[in-house]
Amino acid sequence: MSIAQCFAGAGCKVLIASRDEAAARAAVESMSDLPGEVSYVCLDVSDRAQCDEMARVAVERHGGIDVLCANAGIFPASKLPTMTTEDLEQVMSVNFYGTVYSVQACLEELTKSRAGRVILTSSITGPFTGFPGWSHYGASKAAQLGFMRTAAMELAPAGVTVNAVLPGNIATEGLDDLGEDYLRQMAEAIPHGRLGSVDDIGNAALFFATDEAGYVTGQALVVDGGQILPESMEAMREM
């Protein structure tokens, strides 16, 4: 929601796409006092036809598409000995296929814009780090970056940029059940000494959408407070 909030705060017309209508409606209501215009549509990005519908609704409501933020993602834990075909397909379908389908669906309008922006939400997990139970998630996030680099080349002649934000440990409601001790340990492993905020990610995405970032494409911006920098906990203690 924070990405949508940052864009709406900058005065953009925003369409939120979500499988959860209640959450989408609540998000729209929470942004009612921002200068931008925010609405939602319910769909599943793992379905190519529903992504086409997303693009159609965006054009119908706002007259075109200048920016696509491919942020949909799921991360159910499943270790290799018990991971099923369904587990793998579910994660790849939302996290990776959903990214490709969304870009394809919006491509015509992004090209018409002549300053189109595609902003992917990847992760440090996969491209840089690993975590037990998330091999399929890490693979999907690394796959997004492989897609990004070639897509950036293909779309450059049309003036469309393709970049990615790679969040580290971000304080979201998904961490609420982990407990204070675990959250403290997470923060201690980060040179900046704290978890990131959702605004840190939203602001990074907003940068990629600006005119100032018009010559930046095919790039992965890590937003993690330095989390991937230490080679060991001993390096943190030396600080």
Backbone as JSON, one array per atom type, in Angstrom:
{
  "sequence": "MSIAQCFAGAGCKVLIASRDEAAARAAVESMSDLPGEVSYVCLDVSDRAQCDEMARVAVERHGGIDVLCANAGIFPASKLPTMTTEDLEQVMSVNFYGTVYSVQACLEELTKSRAGRVILTSSITGPFTGFPGWSHYGASKAAQLGFMRTAAMELAPAGVTVNAVLPGNIATEGLDDLGEDYLRQMAEAIPHGRLGSVDDIGNAALFFATDEAGYVTGQALVVDGGQILPESMEAMREM",
  "N": [[0.82, -1.2, 0.0], [2.06, 1.17, 0.58], [3.55, 2.04, -1.63], [1.55, 2.84, -3.41], [0.53, 4.88, -1.84], [2.64, 6.72, -1.7], [2.81, 7.51, -4.39], [0.24, 8.56, -4.76], [0.4, 10.63, -2.95], [2.11, 12.26, -4.31], [0.47, 13.28, -6.15], [-0.4, 11.64, -8.21], [-2.5, 9.67, -10.43], [-3.84, 6.74, -9.36], [-4.19, 3.26, -9.68], [-5.04, 0.57, -7.81], [-4.36, -2.83, -7.84], [-5.65, -5.83, -6.67], [-6.11, -9.02, -5.05], [-7.62, -9.09, -2.81], [-10.45, -7.69, -1.95], [-11.51, -6.29, 0.26], [-9.21, -5.34, 1.57], [-8.16, -3.73, -0.44], [-10.18, -1.83, -0.75], [-10.09, -0.62, 1.76], [-7.53, 0.46, 1.64], [-7.82, 2.39, -0.38], [-9.68, 4.09, 0.83], [-8.12, 5.03, 2.94], [-6.46, 6.77, 1.71], [-7.86, 8.94, 0.93], [-7.55, 11.64, 1.51], [-5.33, 12.49, 0.19], [-3.54, 14.19, -2.48], [-3.64, 12.85, -4.95], [-5.58, 10.73, -7.21], [-7.24, 7.86, -6.35], [-8.13, 4.5, -6.93], [-9.47, 1.13, -7.1], [-9.09, -2.24, -8.41], [-10.21, -5.57, -8.55], [-8.35, -8.47, -8.97], [-6.34, -11.24, -10.2], [-3.0, -11.45, -10.65], [-1.65, -13.64, -11.63], [-3.04, -14.62, -13.7], [-3.19, -14.22, -17.06], [-5.23, -13.05, -18.64], [-6.66, -11.59, -16.77], [-4.78, -9.66, -16.11], [-4.73, -8.26, -18.51], [-7.27, -7.16, -18.32], [-6.88, -5.47, -16.14], [-5.2, -3.52, -17.28], [-6.97, -2.5, -19.17], [-8.96, -1.35, -17.54], [-7.44, 0.61, -16.24], [-6.84, 2.34, -18.36], [-9.42, 3.09, -19.09], [-10.28, 4.49, -16.79], [-8.29, 6.41, -16.35], [-7.19, 7.26, -18.72], [-4.79, 6.38, -19.81], [-1.56, 4.75, -19.37], [1.22, 5.43, -17.57], [3.02, 4.55, -15.66], [3.93, 1.44, -14.34], [3.8, -0.42, -11.49], [4.97, -3.33, -10.49], [4.19, -5.12, -8.03], [3.02, -7.22, -6.74], [3.2, -10.08, -4.66], [3.92, -13.22, -3.09], [4.84, -15.27, -0.26], [4.89, -18.03, 0.83], [6.19, -20.4, 3.1], [8.22, -23.2, 2.32], [10.12, -25.99, 2.57], [12.68, -27.75, 0.72], [12.52, -30.7, 0.86], [9.79, -31.2, 1.16], [8.47, -29.6, -0.62], [5.95, -29.1, -2.98], [4.8, -29.57, -6.39], [2.68, -27.87, -6.76], [3.16, -25.92, -4.77], [5.48, -24.69, -5.78], [4.6, -23.78, -8.31], [2.59, -21.99, -7.56], [3.96, -19.87, -6.27], [5.77, -19.02, -8.3], [3.93, -18.33, -10.27], [2.53, -16.08, -9.3], [4.59, -14.29, -8.43], [6.57, -14.19, -10.47], [5.51, -14.88, -13.15], [3.31, -13.22, -12.98], [4.51, -10.72, -12.98], [5.6, -10.59, -15.6], [3.24, -10.9, -17.15], [1.85, -8.6, -16.4], [3.46, -6.52, -17.34], [3.36, -7.08, -20.1], [0.63, -6.67, -20.55], [0.33, -3.94, -20.13], [1.97, -2.8, -21.95], [1.46, -1.58, -24.5], [0.24, 0.87, -23.8], [2.22, 1.98, -22.15], [4.22, 2.36, -24.01], [3.0, 4.25, -25.69], [3.1, 6.41, -23.99], [5.71, 7.37, -24.13], [7.42, 8.0, -22.14], [7.4, 5.93, -20.41], [7.32, 3.96, -17.41], [8.47, 1.09, -15.79], [8.39, -0.55, -12.79], [9.69, -2.85, -10.73], [9.09, -4.88, -7.87], [11.42, -6.57, -6.36], [13.6, -8.43, -4.34], [16.04, -8.7, -1.67], [16.34, -11.3, -1.02], [17.18, -14.11, -2.69], [18.36, -12.76, -5.12], [20.61, -11.87, -3.6], [20.7, -12.95, -0.97], [19.76, -15.81, 1.07], [17.11, -17.84, 2.51], [16.02, -20.38, 4.66], [13.41, -22.4, 3.47], [12.48, -20.7, 1.6], [13.29, -21.13, -1.03], [11.9, -21.3, -3.46], [10.66, -18.81, -3.49], [12.93, -17.1, -3.47], [14.01, -17.83, -5.95], [12.03, -16.87, -7.66], [12.25, -14.12, -7.28], [14.85, -13.57, -8.11], [14.5, -14.28, -10.76], [12.87, -12.21, -11.66], [14.77, -10.15, -11.94], [16.42, -11.07, -13.98], [14.58, -11.03, -16.06], [14.08, -8.27, -16.06], [16.46, -7.06, -17.07], [16.72, -7.77, -19.8], [14.22, -6.94, -20.72], [14.47, -4.2, -20.28], [16.3, -3.52, -22.26], [14.86, -4.19, -24.61], [12.71, -2.42, -24.47], [13.79, 0.09, -24.42], [14.06, 1.62, -26.91], [11.51, 2.66, -27.15], [11.41, 4.5, -25.2], [10.81, 3.59, -22.68], [11.56, 2.79, -19.35], [12.91, 0.21, -17.26], [13.14, -0.91, -14.09], [14.16, -2.07, -10.78], [13.24, -2.37, -7.35], [14.8, -3.55, -4.46], [13.87, -4.72, -1.6], [15.08, -4.99, 1.79], [14.82, -6.25, 5.09], [11.76, -5.27, 6.03], [9.57, -3.4, 8.04], [6.54, -4.63, 8.35], [3.05, -5.63, 8.49], [3.21, -8.32, 8.2], [5.23, -9.22, 9.81], [4.36, -9.15, 12.37], [3.73, -11.34, 13.97], [6.1, -12.51, 14.71], [7.41, -11.85, 17.03], [9.0, -9.85, 19.63], [11.69, -10.38, 20.34], [12.74, -11.69, 18.09], [12.44, -9.72, 16.12], [14.13, -7.79, 17.15], [16.6, -9.09, 16.91], [16.74, -9.22, 14.15], [16.99, -6.49, 13.52], [19.45, -5.98, 14.7], [21.19, -7.18, 12.97], [21.49, -5.47, 10.92], [23.32, -2.82, 9.57], [22.35, -0.15, 9.88], [20.8, -0.47, 12.08], [18.05, -0.8, 12.36], [14.8, -1.95, 11.24], [13.61, -1.51, 7.88], [11.23, 0.95, 6.68], [7.93, 0.92, 5.2], [7.63, 3.17, 3.7], [10.21, 3.71, 2.89], [10.52, 1.97, 0.78], [8.44, 2.75, -0.93], [9.23, 5.37, -1.58], [11.59, 4.89, -2.99], [10.59, 3.57, -5.23], [9.05, 5.64, -6.28], [11.06, 7.44, -7.04], [12.17, 6.13, -9.31], [10.14, 6.6, -11.08], [10.28, 9.22, -11.8], [11.1, 12.15, -13.84], [13.76, 12.74, -13.47], [14.94, 10.27, -13.25], [14.99, 9.33, -15.76], [17.06, 8.42, -17.4], [17.9, 6.14, -16.32], [17.96, 2.73, -16.37], [17.24, -0.8, -16.27], [18.27, -1.34, -13.78], [18.95, -2.41, -10.42], [17.92, -1.49, -7.35], [19.01, -1.67, -4.17], [17.41, -1.57, -1.1], [18.0, -1.6, 1.99], [19.19, -0.81, 4.37], [21.85, -1.45, 4.54], [21.99, -4.17, 4.98], [22.99, -6.38, 3.48], [25.69, -6.03, 3.51], [27.62, -6.74, 5.68], [30.07, -9.31, 6.21], [29.95, -11.11, 8.22], [28.64, -11.71, 11.57], [30.62, -10.9, 13.23], [31.76, -8.78, 11.9], [29.76, -6.92, 12.27], [29.96, -6.56, 15.03], [32.41, -5.33, 15.16], [31.81, -2.79, 14.45]],
  "CA": [[0.0, 0.0, 0.0], [2.88, 2.37, 0.7], [3.91, 2.52, -2.96], [0.39, 3.59, -3.88], [0.41, 6.08, -1.02], [3.68, 7.67, -2.13], [2.42, 8.04, -5.69], [-0.93, 9.41, -4.57], [0.86, 11.83, -2.26], [2.75, 13.1, -5.31], [-0.56, 13.77, -7.06], [-0.64, 10.72, -9.33], [-3.72, 8.87, -10.52], [-3.36, 5.41, -8.98], [-5.11, 2.12, -9.68], [-4.52, -0.55, -7.03], [-4.86, -4.15, -8.25], [-5.5, -6.72, -5.52], [-7.06, -10.13, -4.94], [-8.37, -8.89, -1.57], [-11.25, -6.49, -2.16], [-11.64, -5.54, 1.51], [-7.95, -4.63, 1.8], [-8.03, -2.7, -1.47], [-11.13, -0.76, -0.43], [-9.56, 0.08, 2.93], [-6.38, 1.25, 1.2], [-8.33, 3.55, -1.11], [-10.29, 5.0, 1.81], [-7.08, 5.63, 3.76], [-5.76, 7.77, 0.91], [-8.86, 9.88, 0.41], [-7.15, 13.03, 1.73], [-4.13, 12.78, -0.57], [-3.87, 14.95, -3.7], [-3.87, 11.98, -6.09], [-6.87, 10.04, -7.38], [-6.96, 6.44, -6.09], [-9.22, 3.53, -7.01], [-8.94, -0.24, -7.1], [-9.73, -3.28, -9.21], [-9.9, -6.89, -7.99], [-7.89, -9.43, -9.97], [-5.22, -12.11, -9.86], [-2.0, -11.21, -11.69], [-1.15, -14.89, -12.19], [-3.91, -14.91, -14.84], [-2.86, -13.25, -18.11], [-6.43, -12.33, -19.07], [-7.01, -10.61, -15.74], [-3.84, -8.55, -16.27], [-5.25, -7.47, -19.63], [-8.4, -6.39, -17.8], [-6.3, -4.41, -15.32], [-4.76, -2.45, -18.18], [-8.16, -1.88, -19.77], [-9.59, -0.5, -16.52], [-6.58, 1.77, -16.03], [-7.03, 3.26, -19.49], [-10.79, 3.58, -19.0], [-10.42, 5.45, -15.69], [-7.26, 7.45, -16.29], [-6.81, 7.71, -20.05], [-3.52, 5.8, -20.26], [-0.69, 4.17, -18.34], [2.58, 5.96, -17.6], [3.86, 3.83, -14.7], [3.47, 0.16, -13.81], [4.52, -0.96, -10.34], [4.68, -4.75, -10.35], [4.51, -5.3, -6.61], [2.33, -8.4, -6.18], [4.11, -11.15, -4.27], [3.56, -14.1, -1.98], [6.04, -15.95, 0.25], [4.62, -19.16, 1.72], [7.41, -21.17, 3.35], [8.18, -24.62, 1.98], [11.47, -26.49, 2.38], [12.82, -28.61, -0.46], [12.05, -32.09, 0.95], [8.33, -31.31, 1.14], [7.89, -28.67, -1.59], [5.19, -29.76, -4.04], [4.68, -28.85, -7.66], [1.7, -26.79, -6.55], [3.85, -24.86, -4.02], [6.39, -24.0, -6.69], [3.84, -23.09, -9.34], [1.86, -20.88, -6.96], [4.87, -18.74, -6.05], [6.26, -18.52, -9.58], [2.82, -17.75, -11.04], [2.24, -14.73, -8.81], [5.76, -13.42, -8.31], [7.3, -14.01, -11.73], [4.61, -14.79, -14.3], [2.49, -12.03, -12.8], [5.3, -9.57, -13.43], [5.66, -10.6, -17.06], [1.91, -10.66, -17.69], [1.47, -7.21, -16.15], [4.2, -5.69, -18.29], [2.79, -7.31, -21.43], [-0.71, -6.08, -20.62], [0.44, -2.47, -20.11], [3.04, -2.4, -22.86], [1.0, -0.66, -25.54], [0.04, 2.19, -23.21], [3.52, 2.48, -21.7], [4.91, 2.81, -25.22], [2.36, 5.49, -26.1], [3.51, 7.46, -23.06], [7.04, 7.83, -24.53], [8.22, 8.15, -20.92], [6.83, 4.9, -19.56], [8.17, 3.43, -16.34], [8.14, -0.19, -15.18], [9.11, -0.64, -11.52], [9.46, -4.17, -10.15], [9.5, -5.11, -6.48], [12.12, -7.84, -6.19], [13.96, -8.65, -2.94], [17.43, -9.15, -1.5], [16.27, -12.76, -0.93], [17.26, -14.67, -4.03], [19.49, -12.13, -5.8], [21.78, -11.68, -2.74], [20.68, -13.75, 0.25], [18.83, -16.94, 1.08], [16.48, -18.11, 3.79], [15.43, -21.71, 4.58], [11.98, -22.44, 3.19], [12.12, -19.72, 0.57], [14.04, -21.34, -2.27], [11.04, -20.94, -4.59], [10.5, -17.35, -3.45], [14.19, -16.52, -3.92], [14.14, -18.05, -7.39], [11.1, -15.97, -8.37], [12.75, -12.75, -7.19], [16.0, -13.51, -9.01], [13.97, -14.33, -12.12], [12.43, -10.86, -12.01], [15.91, -9.34, -12.36], [16.8, -11.55, -15.3], [13.58, -10.46, -16.97], [14.24, -6.81, -16.1], [17.59, -6.6, -17.86], [16.42, -7.87, -21.22], [13.07, -6.07, -20.99], [14.97, -2.83, -20.34], [16.89, -3.34, -23.59], [13.83, -4.25, -25.63], [11.77, -1.3, -24.39], [14.5, 1.36, -24.47], [13.75, 2.45, -28.07], [10.2, 3.3, -26.95], [11.51, 5.45, -24.09], [10.32, 2.96, -21.45], [12.6, 2.27, -18.47], [12.53, -0.94, -16.43], [14.04, -0.98, -12.94], [13.64, -2.85, -9.67], [13.57, -2.07, -5.95], [15.06, -4.79, -3.73], [13.78, -4.45, -0.16], [15.61, -5.89, 2.81], [13.8, -6.51, 6.11], [10.89, -4.11, 6.14], [8.57, -3.54, 9.11], [5.19, -4.73, 7.83], [2.16, -6.43, 9.34], [3.6, -9.71, 8.06], [6.2, -9.56, 10.84], [3.77, -8.93, 13.68], [3.66, -12.57, 14.76], [7.43, -13.07, 14.93], [7.83, -11.57, 18.4], [9.94, -8.75, 19.81], [13.07, -10.87, 20.34], [13.15, -11.96, 16.7], [12.55, -8.44, 15.42], [15.34, -7.15, 17.66], [17.73, -9.76, 16.29], [16.78, -8.78, 12.76], [17.52, -5.13, 13.49], [20.87, -6.01, 15.08], [21.97, -7.67, 11.83], [21.47, -4.41, 9.91], [24.2, -1.73, 9.99], [21.61, 1.03, 10.32], [20.24, -0.77, 13.38], [16.59, -0.8, 12.38], [14.13, -2.45, 10.05], [13.15, -0.47, 6.97], [9.8, 1.28, 6.69], [7.31, 0.77, 3.89], [7.87, 4.4, 2.96], [11.52, 3.6, 2.26], [10.32, 1.28, -0.49], [7.59, 3.59, -1.77], [10.0, 6.5, -2.08], [12.52, 4.39, -4.0], [9.79, 3.34, -6.43], [8.67, 6.94, -6.81], [12.23, 7.98, -7.73], [12.28, 5.52, -10.63], [9.07, 7.11, -11.94], [10.46, 10.65, -12.05], [11.88, 12.57, -15.01], [15.17, 12.7, -13.1], [15.43, 8.9, -13.42], [14.68, 8.93, -17.14], [18.21, 7.8, -18.06], [18.26, 4.98, -15.49], [17.16, 1.57, -16.75], [17.88, -2.09, -16.06], [19.02, -1.27, -12.53], [18.35, -2.98, -9.2], [18.26, -0.62, -6.22], [18.86, -2.35, -2.88], [16.97, -0.68, -0.02], [18.08, -2.58, 3.08], [19.94, -0.31, 5.51], [23.17, -2.08, 4.57], [21.87, -5.54, 5.49], [23.78, -7.38, 2.75], [27.11, -5.64, 3.5], [28.55, -7.45, 6.59], [30.37, -10.68, 5.85], [29.67, -11.95, 9.38], [28.23, -10.96, 12.75], [31.82, -10.29, 13.78], [31.89, -7.48, 11.24], [28.83, -6.01, 12.95], [30.5, -6.26, 16.35], [33.54, -4.41, 14.99], [31.28, -1.43, 14.29]],
  "C": [[0.86, 1.26, 0.0], [3.31, 2.91, -0.64], [2.77, 3.36, -3.52], [0.26, 4.91, -3.14], [1.43, 7.13, -1.42], [3.32, 8.31, -3.46], [1.21, 8.96, -5.57], [-0.56, 10.71, -3.87], [1.55, 12.79, -3.2], [1.76, 13.6, -6.35], [-0.88, 12.88, -8.23], [-2.04, 10.11, -9.28], [-3.31, 7.41, -10.38], [-4.49, 4.4, -9.06], [-4.44, 0.99, -8.93], [-5.17, -1.84, -7.53], [-4.6, -5.14, -7.12], [-6.5, -7.86, -5.61], [-8.0, -9.94, -3.76], [-9.16, -7.58, -1.66], [-11.36, -5.65, -0.89], [-10.38, -4.73, 1.78], [-7.78, -3.5, 0.79], [-8.95, -1.52, -1.17], [-10.62, 0.06, 0.75], [-8.38, 0.96, 2.54], [-6.83, 2.51, 0.48], [-8.92, 4.57, -0.13], [-9.23, 5.72, 2.64], [-6.32, 6.73, 3.03], [-6.67, 8.87, 0.39], [-8.45, 11.34, 0.56], [-5.87, 13.41, 0.99], [-4.48, 13.46, -1.9], [-4.14, 14.09, -4.92], [-5.25, 11.37, -6.1], [-6.61, 8.54, -7.3], [-8.22, 5.61, -6.21], [-8.62, 2.14, -7.05], [-9.71, -1.11, -8.08], [-9.3, -4.62, -8.63], [-9.52, -7.86, -9.1], [-6.71, -10.21, -9.44], [-4.18, -11.99, -10.97], [-1.43, -12.5, -12.28], [-1.97, -15.35, -13.39], [-3.69, -13.83, -15.9], [-4.07, -12.42, -18.52], [-6.84, -11.28, -18.05], [-6.04, -9.43, -15.74], [-4.26, -7.66, -17.43], [-6.42, -6.6, -19.18], [-7.92, -5.25, -16.92], [-5.89, -3.22, -16.19], [-5.96, -1.73, -18.79], [-8.83, -0.93, -18.79], [-8.76, 0.76, -16.28], [-6.76, 2.8, -17.13], [-8.42, 3.89, -19.42], [-10.92, 4.67, -17.95], [-9.48, 6.64, -15.8], [-6.72, 7.89, -17.65], [-5.5, 7.16, -20.58], [-2.76, 5.23, -19.08], [0.72, 4.72, -18.54], [3.54, 5.13, -16.76], [3.18, 2.52, -14.32], [4.37, -0.24, -12.66], [4.1, -2.41, -10.15], [5.12, -5.19, -8.96], [3.89, -6.56, -6.01], [3.34, -9.49, -5.84], [3.58, -11.95, -3.11], [4.81, -14.84, -1.53], [5.68, -17.04, 1.25], [5.88, -20.01, 1.87], [7.21, -22.64, 2.97], [9.61, -25.1, 1.72], [11.51, -27.57, 1.3], [12.29, -30.04, -0.29], [10.53, -32.25, 0.83], [7.67, -30.37, 0.13], [7.2, -29.44, -2.72], [5.23, -28.94, -5.32], [3.74, -27.66, -7.52], [2.33, -25.62, -5.78], [4.71, -24.01, -4.95], [5.62, -23.19, -7.73], [3.1, -21.88, -8.79], [2.76, -19.65, -6.81], [5.36, -18.16, -7.37], [5.15, -17.83, -10.38], [2.52, -16.33, -10.61], [3.46, -13.83, -8.95], [6.47, -13.16, -9.64], [6.37, -13.89, -12.93], [3.74, -13.53, -14.2], [3.2, -10.76, -13.22], [5.31, -9.48, -14.94], [4.3, -10.27, -17.67], [1.5, -9.19, -17.53], [2.18, -6.28, -17.12], [3.62, -5.85, -19.7], [1.44, -6.61, -21.59], [-0.65, -4.56, -20.77], [1.35, -1.93, -21.19], [2.6, -1.38, -23.9], [0.85, 0.76, -24.99], [1.34, 2.8, -22.69], [4.31, 3.03, -22.88], [4.32, 4.12, -25.73], [2.82, 6.67, -25.24], [4.81, 8.14, -23.48], [7.93, 8.17, -23.33], [7.73, 7.12, -19.91], [7.84, 4.37, -18.55], [7.61, 2.1, -15.86], [9.02, -0.33, -13.94], [8.73, -1.97, -10.86], [9.85, -4.16, -8.68], [10.1, -6.51, -6.4], [12.41, -8.01, -4.71], [15.46, -8.9, -2.86], [17.47, -10.68, -1.41], [16.19, -13.36, -2.32], [18.43, -14.06, -4.77], [20.75, -12.04, -4.93], [21.84, -12.64, -1.56], [19.74, -14.94, 0.08], [18.22, -17.1, 2.45], [15.78, -19.47, 3.69], [13.91, -21.66, 4.43], [11.55, -21.52, 2.07], [12.9, -19.92, -0.73], [13.21, -20.97, -3.49], [10.81, -19.44, -4.65], [11.77, -16.66, -3.96], [14.38, -16.67, -5.41], [13.24, -17.1, -8.17], [11.62, -14.54, -8.37], [14.01, -12.55, -8.03], [15.54, -13.52, -10.46], [13.47, -12.97, -12.58], [13.59, -10.01, -12.54], [16.44, -9.78, -13.71], [15.86, -11.02, -16.36], [13.82, -8.98, -17.15], [15.32, -6.38, -17.08], [17.32, -6.68, -19.36], [15.22, -7.01, -21.59], [13.52, -4.62, -21.11], [15.6, -2.55, -21.7], [15.82, -3.28, -24.67], [12.96, -3.0, -25.65], [12.45, 0.06, -24.46], [14.18, 2.2, -25.71], [12.41, 3.18, -27.97], [10.23, 4.29, -25.79], [11.02, 4.91, -22.77], [11.51, 2.45, -20.64], [12.04, 1.13, -17.63], [13.56, -1.08, -15.33], [13.39, -1.77, -11.81], [14.12, -2.29, -8.34], [13.71, -3.41, -5.23], [15.01, -4.5, -2.24], [14.56, -5.47, 0.66], [14.5, -6.2, 3.8], [13.02, -5.24, 6.39], [9.82, -4.38, 7.2], [7.17, -3.47, 8.49], [4.35, -5.58, 8.77], [2.5, -7.91, 9.26], [4.6, -10.16, 9.11], [5.62, -9.53, 12.25], [3.81, -10.17, 14.58], [5.02, -13.16, 15.12], [7.97, -12.82, 16.33], [8.92, -10.52, 18.48], [11.39, -9.21, 19.75], [13.58, -11.09, 18.92], [13.35, -10.66, 15.93], [13.81, -7.68, 15.87], [16.58, -7.76, 17.02], [17.87, -9.37, 14.82], [17.41, -7.4, 12.65], [19.01, -5.1, 13.8], [21.77, -6.48, 13.94], [22.08, -6.64, 10.71], [22.35, -3.25, 10.37], [23.47, -0.48, 10.47], [20.84, 0.78, 11.62], [18.73, -0.76, 13.48], [16.05, -1.5, 11.14], [13.73, -1.26, 9.18], [11.67, -0.21, 7.15], [9.24, 1.08, 5.29], [7.5, 2.03, 3.05], [9.24, 4.39, 2.29], [11.4, 2.95, 0.89], [9.5, 2.14, -1.45], [8.36, 4.75, -2.37], [11.01, 6.08, -3.15], [11.79, 4.14, -5.32], [9.41, 4.66, -7.09], [9.84, 7.59, -7.55], [12.33, 7.44, -9.14], [11.23, 6.06, -11.61], [9.29, 8.56, -12.36], [11.19, 10.91, -13.36], [13.37, 12.47, -14.72], [15.78, 11.31, -13.27], [15.24, 8.41, -14.85], [15.81, 8.26, -17.88], [18.71, 6.59, -17.27], [17.38, 3.81, -15.91], [17.97, 0.28, -16.57], [18.64, -2.18, -14.75], [18.22, -1.82, -11.35], [18.83, -2.16, -8.01], [17.96, -1.35, -4.91], [18.51, -1.32, -1.81], [16.89, -1.54, 1.24], [18.86, -2.09, 4.3], [21.32, -0.9, 5.65], [23.16, -3.53, 4.99], [22.78, -6.53, 4.79], [25.28, -7.09, 2.81], [28.0, -6.46, 4.43], [28.8, -8.87, 6.12], [30.12, -11.65, 6.99], [29.16, -11.08, 10.51], [29.44, -10.31, 13.43], [32.07, -8.92, 13.16], [30.95, -6.46, 11.88], [29.36, -5.62, 14.32], [31.67, -5.27, 16.26], [33.07, -2.96, 14.8], [31.21, -0.72, 15.63]]
}
